[in-house]
């Protein structure tokens, strides 16, 4: 009986050891562009899940249709950045300066946008469902909110909780 347990434990350990390299091979580090100068960089249509863009200069960068789910864009500068149709679900965008940024038809579901500045942004059709925003931000965004997101079917005003 004792030998059966030892052999069983040995076989279980071997199977675990053989499976571990396969798990390690399938995991990759997210891309990191922290503190980078990415002026005019074209990321359109790219898969950038969980990518790191904190403190980056993203002026005039193009993210049209990009997959930015879970990306970290904290404290970045987004002047005239094009995020049309980008998926920013669960993105961290706190303390971001968005100046003349195109967020039209973007999905910002559950994104963290606290203390971000929105100056002359296009939010037509953007979906902010369950996003974390300051009350002042919501009040300002509701003044210009319009449209329906083509990907989620949610009205921008409804996603912001506008009255």
Secondary structure, 3 states (H helix, E strand, C coil): CHHHHHHHHHHHHHHHHHHHHHHHHHCCCCCECCCCECCCCECCCCECCCCECCCCECCCCECCCCECCCCECCCCEEECCECCCCECCCCECCCCEEECCECCCCECCCCECCCCEEECCECCCCECCCCECCHHHHHHHHCCCCCECCCCCCEHHHHHCCC
